[in-house]
Amino acid sequence: MELRPLSLLFVLLALLPFSDAGSIGVNYGRVADNLPSANKVVKLLKSQGIGKIKVYDTDPAVLHALANSGIKVTVAVPDALLFAAARSQSFANSW
């Protein structure tokens, strides 16, 4: 039993060089009331040294605020659209 946690530690340490350890990312969910504007959020992220963000939709105001900010953006495709995006290149391009 003692060997298992030690083995896990070695595996994690072996994977460490492949991680992107130099930056911090956040998920930017916007299902709430009284949220700050996208511009204010980008200012806050930059002031905290956050270099990556994941958004869950293609809100133009959010994407415009993030453009040229130096923050790397990942846009998640909603679950309901995954099949269509995987099946059709033209759908994926237009989305």
Long-range contacts (C-beta under 8 A, 24 or more apart in sequence): 22-51, 23-50, 23-51, 23-52, 23-72, 24-48, 24-49, 24-50, 24-51, 24-52, 25-50, 25-51, 25-52, 25-53, 25-54, 25-72, 26-50, 26-52, 26-53, 26-54, 27-53, 27-54, 27-56, 28-53, 28-54, 28-55, 28-56, 28-62, 29-56, 30-56, 30-57, 30-59, 30-62, 37-61, 37-65, 38-62, 38-64, 38-65, 38-66, 39-65, 41-65, 42-66, 42-69, 42-71, 45-69, 45-71, 46-70, 46-71, 58-95
